[in-house]
């Protein structure tokens, strides 16, 4: 078999790599799983599961026993490791059939999986464990490929499957995952001996083989055939989704509209819990949202459980003109408010109609997916990764609708079936086991000058506490280096970047647009960017003076002005923190320009706090002193100037500054970052207009 035989899937098997794993079926299972997970046409992020059955010696008796290794609860096939597998005694798992009390009691079987565990250090078994265990094959793949689900979700899916595969692929009608579905898979195989796989109605695909390679090839061949069948039918069907109803704005205009609208949408979606956003204008999204069939298909919702668990039962479609005037924020909010009210009511009615006596309490009724015809798709969730993955899953759902409509007619799950998955007590238990959110979860922060020194330390601390950040700097090389560092430490979903000179209004706007497009808006703005010049009054030039006031004072003003615009759009409050200086309060030699600019920053902070309190926007000040480590402020002769003013050498500055403090402490960037956490972390939510000194204790800098 070679890669050239496949057009719609990626053949990634490497004989040399696989040969290194020969004889280790579990290692080959992991290898196969990683290959399958690397191609999103085969399965979704975090979706699907794979397994193998091997002989091993029982650690208690030494006798050979059959063990099933299967992807455990959670995790992703593309990054699966052995620690992500569950290992179970196969005979014990299958013997659970003897005590099974029927479909009404199938959930009680999940706890019994723990009595079947072979490797006590392995992952907890998932709900799909019996689906693999009751089938006899050595290697099994259960995936959610769009091409297969398109057939599985089609009105005539069963007939199409039988005709397309000539009876070699079985069919099991929709049944939520669990013990009963495992029994139905085995019954289907018993009734159709010799089949190469089973299609699950509205759900996905099961395929298998006697070896890891046979299973891999079988999986690829079945999905390839499904995809080729869809492609053949697209041309026959005529215009996709009933043809195009409207045309998209050009790419630049789409991004402008999305950046302007995202904070307003984020505000609505954060009425219960602060959400992080994601925007995409992927061509597949535009094809769907601009079509004549959007109004018919969007309310139907998705079919595959993996899809709607992450996207909610259906999206909110905005009834805005693609080039709507978005500057009149209050008018726009008045226009959008009824749509959100109607969506929340729809979701509440869905819950009340479908709930059971023991159902968990209703969850957030706000939409996850918002479609803006002509512009793109917004998704909102508890963090960036979840919002991004929700968008990916809705694109999968679009692919499924497109394929099903091309070959037949798309059908979604009945509302009750969808509810029983979404509010499944086992799903609720999984949610309850999730770690408590970090103190800045759901928060978006823009820290000026965050590619180094104090700014980078603040950005790191924010990410460590759950926030996402917009890294920025006027030095592109420095910014790229910081981005690489954040990607290594935190991953791509923790940050975005923007080149930013705080004296340039256009770059400031571009940075906030990046925040809106990438994360939906901003919650915390830290005015940190700065520079310093230490000269006598005689040596100070007008150019020095203008530069200091442009960067420190005008820069803080312009960034705050842009921040307030986006914070007011969201209407959920926020924090502005200004990193000022002890020098705003303490007089010293050779410091006329810098010290007076810092004083201006300090009073500007007070003025902003007084003005913005009614909007729940808190403005506070941190006054550091002598933060030398990795700080740009000490470049350009400042250290030499301060050392000259104090009659000491540059090397003596850190000790000099520490000794003059009440605590005799050297101040580090991390100390300033910790102060920012103190302000934003929740314990000081009713404080604004305050100054926090982080200087080791300089009595002359005491405010009161």
FIRO-252718 format. One record per residue (C-alpha): residue in three letters; x, z, y. Coordinates in steps of 0.001 Angstrom, whole numbers, plus 500000, padded with zeros to 6 digits. Each point is the difference from the previous one (the first is absolute). Example, Ala and Ser with C-alpha at 12.3 -4.5 7.8 and 13.67 -1.06 7.14 Angstrom:
// FIRO-252718
ALA512300507800495500
SER501370499340503440
***
This chain:
// FIRO-252718
UNK500000500000500000
UNK501293499221503513
UNK499014500639503584
UNK499136496316500504
UNK496989500330497706
UNK498300502301502499
UNK498605498979503371
UNK497741502913500943
UNK502045502963498727
UNK503681500888500038
UNK501982499887496757
UNK502686502622500568
UNK501180500860496497
UNK503795499955499720
UNK501258499670496441
UNK503369501555500781
UNK498430503047501668
UNK497463500422497216
UNK502732499707497355
UNK501693503084501458
UNK496807501942499193
UNK499544498686496453
UNK498836502690497605
UNK498649502234502754
UNK496312499131500213
UNK499332502528502776
UNK502757498475502144
UNK498537496552499337
UNK496569501320500988
UNK501430501162503333
UNK501811496691500473
UNK496828498019499293
UNK497950502249502279
UNK502417499541502890
UNK499854496215499606
UNK496208500023499962
UNK499862502289503017
UNK502396497787501946
UNK497405497195500163
UNK496962501061502042
UNK498065497072498532
UNK500039501932496732
UNK498972503431501185
UNK499486502082503117
UNK502256502707501364
UNK499407503152497955
UNK497579498186497703
UNK500083499067496344
UNK501732501693497093
UNK502143499030497046
UNK500890501595496673
UNK501994499795496799
UNK499759501726496628
UNK503150501119498213
UNK501050502138497066
UNK501766503261500807
UNK500909503196498205
UNK497666502907500621
UNK502079502721501724
UNK498129502676497991
UNK500164498525496496
UNK502608497268500174
UNK497506497635498385
UNK499478496515501471
UNK496895499701502177
UNK498516497221502101
UNK500298500622503733
UNK498354498067502819
UNK501819499743503308
UNK497618498986502780
UNK500158499965503775
UNK498852503426501145
UNK497708500994502821
UNK501059498522503344
UNK503108497963500653
UNK500606496273500262
UNK501033497523497316
UNK502564498343502255
UNK501994503227500360
UNK499043501697496725
UNK502656502148498331
UNK499919501976496767
UNK498949503087501947
UNK496814498128500920
UNK498947499557496367
UNK497848502269497872
UNK500954500383496329
UNK497297500966497502
UNK499619500484496250
UNK497917496972499106
UNK498268501586497008
UNK498893502988502072
UNK498687497748502762
UNK498000497910497557
UNK498686503083498227
UNK498194500988503206
UNK497315497533498918
UNK498935502600497452
UNK498945502478502689
UNK498743497511502599
UNK496447500971501018
UNK498988496719501622
UNK500221498226503339
UNK498258502802501918
UNK502893502285499065
UNK502945497588500110
UNK501678501678502981
UNK500620503127497938
UNK502333497955497800
UNK502581499674502781
UNK501137503620499731
UNK500382499514496256
UNK502626497299500603
UNK502364502868500790
UNK499714501191496406
UNK501389496632498915
UNK503177500036502092
UNK503179499247498045
UNK502605500263502773
UNK499222503115502048
UNK502087498727502935
UNK498051496760500286
UNK497387499104502612
UNK496395501181499784
UNK497866497492498032
UNK497647497813502051
UNK496336499225499432
UNK501049496649498468
UNK501925501632497138
UNK497348499419497297
UNK499652496345501053
UNK503536499487498696
UNK499831502508497188
UNK497019498552498134
UNK501494496494499874
UNK502529499490497197
UNK502572497838501767
UNK503582501097500564
UNK500070498852503644
UNK497007499779502341
UNK499560498974503643
UNK496964500939502077
UNK500135498220503357
UNK497769499115502931
UNK501008496430500878
UNK497843498343502639
UNK499624496833497917
UNK498621501910497008
UNK497772502314502053
UNK498526496940501736
UNK498693498930496595
UNK499103503557499004
UNK497990500439503223
UNK498227496645499796
UNK496309499869499122
UNK500844497830496981
UNK503262501770499205
UNK499340500579496314
UNK499023496378499339
UNK502951498688502017
UNK502429502245498109
UNK498700498822496625
UNK500169496333500977
UNK503340500172501805
UNK501824501788497187
UNK498070498624497067
UNK499020503438498757
UNK503582501354499979
UNK499269502455502827
UNK497320502595499359
UNK497532501366502561
UNK498892503572500689
UNK497339500594502615
UNK500692502300502942
UNK500627503604499050
UNK501976502430502085
UNK503391500926498501
UNK500014502785497447
UNK499526500929496372
UNK496879497895499513
UNK501688496863501340
UNK502869500558497560
UNK497505500016497130
UNK498337496847501349
UNK503341498190500108
UNK500627500873496358
UNK496479498872499077
UNK500562496685501776
UNK503238499455498085
UNK498333500890496689
UNK497231497486500701
UNK502496497316501047
UNK503122500334497827
UNK502895497837501117
UNK499197499963503732
UNK502958500169502411
UNK498357502118502663
UNK496803501423501487
UNK498414499374503393
UNK498324503058501526
UNK496927499079502047
UNK500641500475503756
UNK503182501885499177
UNK503069498342498551
UNK501861498807496941
UNK501503501373496769
UNK502682497994498186
UNK502520500925497314
UNK502768499026497604
UNK502109501271497122
UNK503080500212502232
UNK500576500615503692
UNK500820496336500500
UNK496961498763498070
UNK497743502207502108
UNK501671498818503214
UNK499629496324499119
UNK496434500437498782
UNK499084501706503270
UNK501603497274502111
UNK498374497196497995
UNK496497501475500249
UNK500256500613503756
UNK501570496569500538
UNK497049498387498244
UNK497514501977502108
UNK501785499008503220
UNK500237496336499022
UNK496280499976499220
UNK499195501391503435
UNK502263497451501685
UNK498287497153498173
UNK496628501232501220
UNK500879500565503658
UNK499982496273500711
UNK496756499485498074
UNK498208502807501811
UNK500375498562503484
UNK500825502045503112
UNK501278503484499201
UNK497590502810500892
UNK497433497479501217
UNK502386498470502518
UNK501430501216503269
UNK497571501465502549
UNK502528500722502743
UNK503643499244500716
UNK502621502685500406
UNK501749500738503233
UNK503624498872499992
UNK502466502533498597
UNK501144501395503353
UNK496425500474501179
UNK499022501627496672
UNK502778502544500351
UNK499029500699503615
UNK496347500566499081
UNK500938502180497040
UNK502412502126502031
UNK497383500537502697
UNK497213500862497543
UNK501851502028497351
UNK500179503301501951
UNK496263499878500709
UNK499226499397496329
UNK502427502746499037
UNK498178502401502253
UNK496683499255498306
UNK501529500211496500
UNK501663503322500850
UNK496760501813500814
UNK500519502252496963
UNK503684499672499059
UNK502763498369502013
UNK500754496645498400
UNK502933497595500038
UNK499292496288500264
UNK501235496668498708
UNK499261496481501245
UNK500357496672498263
UNK499061496454500912
UNK501025498626496611
UNK498694496468499476
UNK497856501147497051
UNK498324502565502228
UNK499345497464502744
UNK498530497509497533
UNK497491502638498874
UNK499074501631503309
UNK499542496664501769
UNK497710498610497294
UNK496271499372499786
UNK499760502258496930
UNK501520503089501637
UNK496647501556500842
UNK498762499491496418
UNK503096501088498096
UNK501484502838502083
UNK497045502414499515
UNK500164499535496221
UNK503245501936499847
UNK502679499709497338
UNK499758500013496208
UNK503217501357498526
UNK500214503831500202
UNK503587499759501224
UNK498708498009502984
UNK497079502050501258
UNK501671503376499427
UNK502414498958502735
UNK497760497873502221
UNK496657501875499830
UNK496759498481498859
UNK499991497248502659
UNK501713499071503281
UNK498767500201503574
UNK499701496539501550
UNK500359500015503783
UNK497517497975501983
UNK502450499303502814
UNK500971496627501354
UNK503509499171498842
UNK501155499753503617
UNK497877502900501271
UNK501079501632503253
UNK501606503251498905
UNK501088501441503340
UNK496696501740500678
UNK500586502751497469
UNK496844502021500644
UNK497786496941499725
UNK501749499023496784
UNK499582503477498528
UNK496294499907500862
UNK499775496683498194
UNK501854501248496900
UNK498401503440499725
UNK496727498731498433
UNK501951498057497361
UNK501923503096498944
UNK496846502097500085
UNK498238497492497763
UNK502940499896497583
UNK500137503791499737
UNK496258500070499380
UNK500307497306497321
UNK502710501985498257
UNK498014503233500268
UNK496921498290498535
UNK502152498608497179
UNK501252503500499256
UNK496581501643500160
UNK498373497318497850
UNK502647500036497274
UNK501209503598499909
UNK499580502263496986
UNK499324503759500071
UNK503693500699499388
UNK501446497256502215
UNK502789500990502401
UNK499067500292503673
UNK499799496797501986
UNK503353498791501276
UNK500887498358503299
UNK497219497499500755
UNK502161497791502245
UNK501033496535498819
UNK503414499331498494
UNK499878496208500464
UNK498948498397503294
UNK499721496219500266
UNK500270498245503368
UNK499074496309499594
UNK502488497701501678
UNK502604502751500273
UNK500713501880496758
UNK499504503147497949
UNK500628503643500909
UNK500263502753497413
UNK500120503744500695
UNK501046502790497649
UNK501747503372499880
UNK503475498429500207
UNK501652496634500518
UNK500638499245496356
UNK496390500680499047
UNK498746497852502889
UNK502349497153499080
UNK499092500175496316
UNK496293499999500933
UNK500596496708501810
UNK501809498586496992
UNK497146501017497733
UNK497398498443502264
UNK501980496763499943
UNK499847500286496205
UNK496228500394500334
UNK499854496898502212
UNK501927498074497340
UNK497518501196497371
UNK496984498971502095
UNK501558496613500691
UNK500660499342496314
UNK496624501278498789
UNK498154497901502590
UNK501980496911498950
UNK499003500264496342
UNK496617501717500196
UNK498681502732502280
UNK501753503203501003
UNK498411503245498828
UNK501050503483501086
UNK499444503241498167
UNK496573501593500414
UNK500118502736502641
UNK499373502754497441
UNK502904498861497823
UNK502248499853503050
UNK498920503479501065
UNK500630501400496531
UNK503602498800500295
UNK500546501049503626
UNK498513503481499522
UNK501096500435496397
UNK500792503659499401
UNK503284498975498385
UNK500885498009503114
UNK499058502984502162
UNK502226502247497904
UNK502865497579500563
UNK499398500126503756
UNK499930503787499953
UNK503387500068498256
UNK501648497957502719
UNK502514501850502199
UNK498732501538503211
UNK500540497600502932
UNK503098500631502100
UNK499473501305503511
UNK500437496577501644
UNK498190497928497370
UNK497959497265501633
UNK501986500192503241
UNK501835497111501667
UNK502973500752502253
UNK501989497918502444
UNK503257501649501082
UNK501927498060502628
UNK503686499594499268
UNK499482500896496341
UNK502851498014498487
UNK502466502849500461
UNK500673503532501162
UNK497068502221500908
UNK497478497159499685
UNK500970499108496437
UNK500002503641498996
UNK496459500396501371
UNK498866496838498220
UNK501442501201496682
UNK498390503399500326
UNK496647498420500797
UNK500170497752496924
UNK501028502945497822
UNK496870501795501209
UNK497713497063499152
UNK499916497851503144
UNK500887496331500375
UNK502250498924502861
UNK500817497084502269
UNK503787499921500162
UNK501290498438503204
UNK503127499510502044
UNK501325497518502540
UNK503076499529497795
UNK498945497603497218
UNK502975500736497766
UNK499397503741500264
UNK496295499464499291
UNK500680497877496915
UNK502332502671498655
UNK497379502709500492
UNK497355497829498319
UNK502233499502496957
UNK500536503745499814
UNK496268500757500181
UNK499222497355497401
UNK502475501559497579
UNK498798503552500606
UNK496255499572500493
UNK498935496469499001
UNK498415497134501919
UNK496678501706500697
UNK501533502829502048
UNK501037498017503062
UNK499979496826502018
UNK502408498925502716
UNK499917498706503560
UNK502733499061502439
UNK499248502154503014
UNK501495500370503450
UNK497849502657501650
UNK500418498320503392
UNK498402496784498706
UNK496197500111500111
UNK499686497006497662
UNK502195501575497338
UNK498060503241500293
UNK496733498158499432
UNK501525498129497052
UNK501077503304498441
UNK496508501461500276
UNK498523496752498669
UNK502312500379497005
UNK498667503537499522
UNK496417498715500121
UNK500568497073497648
UNK502068501944497488
UNK498308503396500032
UNK496780499586501977
UNK501112501889503100
UNK502102502991501014
UNK499545503789500168
UNK503328501379501156
UNK502239498530502677
UNK503380501580500655
UNK501770498911503178
UNK503563500507498843
UNK501976496952501149
UNK502533500861502637
UNK503465499784501400
UNK502185502174502177
UNK502429499546502856
UNK502145502889501244
UNK501630499387503367
UNK500541501794503237
UNK497599499223502819
UNK502776498025501646
UNK500692497879496919
UNK496325499372499110
UNK498974496412500713
UNK496587498621500812
UNK500190498053496724
UNK500571503274498106
UNK497019501571501749
UNK497658497072499300
UNK501020499812496353
UNK499358503705499418
UNK496602499933501675
UNK498999496704498348
UNK500745501222496467
UNK499079503663500258
UNK497134500114502482
UNK498558496500500161
UNK500557499579496250
UNK498093503192499223
UNK497219498926502366
UNK499637496501498524
UNK500089501158496369
UNK497500502773500714
UNK497714497555501797
UNK499979497659496989
UNK499555502944497630
UNK497001501321501910
UNK498295496611499783
UNK500178499977496209
UNK499225503720499624
UNK496847499625502086
UNK498928497018497889
UNK500211502174496903
UNK498299502978501697
UNK501380502456497430
UNK502510501732502250
UNK503755499937499625
UNK503376501366501036
UNK502505498894502604
UNK503294501863499825
UNK502626499466502666
UNK503580500820499108
UNK501281501154503370
UNK502941502389500490
UNK501127503419501072
UNK501395498088502988
UNK496441499516501306
UNK500065503691500914
UNK503650500966500238
UNK502295498844502785
UNK503569499029499297
UNK502839497980501505
UNK500397496210499686
UNK496363499568498923
UNK497923498846502953
UNK498561496833498465
UNK499465501180496429
UNK498776503479500879
UNK497525498835502630
UNK498671497265497678
UNK499477502625497307
UNK498135502150502497
UNK497777497031500776
UNK499353499528496288
UNK499022503639499699
UNK497513499949502848
UNK498588496648498897
UNK499276501705496671
UNK498058502755501770
UNK498010497450501975
UNK499150498030496865
UNK498976503143498132
UNK497612500909502814
UNK498436496534500003
UNK499729499278496280
UNK498669503288498636
UNK496381498838500133
UNK500931497231497552
UNK501582502560497611
UNK503392498436500725
UNK502554502785500138
UNK503204499591502012
UNK502865502365499348
UNK503702500189500799
UNK503042500863497951
UNK503090500975501971
UNK503158499583497906
UNK503504500700501140
UNK503340498659498833
UNK498848498090496917
UNK503242498213499291
UNK499656498801496398
UNK499377496220499674
UNK498571499843503513
UNK500268497015502326
UNK499837502376502927
UNK503621500982499427
UNK501229496441500227
UNK500968498252503179
UNK502091502757501530
UNK497406502796500053
UNK502047502274497727
UNK503081499396502095
UNK498035500671503182
UNK498562503271498749
UNK503354501151498649
UNK501599499252503382
UNK497230501893501796
UNK500652503088497862
UNK503772499692500024
UNK500326499601496218
UNK500783497229497493
UNK497372497858498230
UNK500906501601496653
UNK499203503414501466
UNK496475499016501132
UNK498005501016496867
UNK501501503481499920
UNK499673500301503760
UNK496308499179499928
UNK499366502356497078
UNK501806502921501622
UNK497993499745503191
UNK496715500444498087
UNK498333503284499205
UNK499973499200496285
UNK503499498468499915
UNK498674496990498062
UNK500936496319499924
UNK496847497874500401
UNK499476497162497491
UNK497580497032499982
UNK498140501696497147
UNK499196502925502288
UNK498184497678502410
UNK498175498353497074
UNK498817503401498815
UNK498611500750503451
UNK498045496738499875
UNK498528501068496668
UNK499064503362501491
UNK498021498216502722
UNK498298497400497796
UNK499625501878496695
UNK496645501603500742
UNK500795503546501050
UNK500240499132503713
UNK497032497640500242
UNK498611501903502982
UNK503216499874502010
UNK500791497465502701
UNK502203499947503083
UNK502549502229498304
UNK503789500002499973
UNK501906500951496875
UNK503669500711500624
UNK502315499041497140
UNK503298500923501610
UNK501223503111498242
UNK498722502071502881
UNK501050499145503552
UNK498558502680502284
UNK500150497754503056
UNK497704497583498192
UNK497244502511499337
UNK496732498771501486
UNK498593503498500503
***
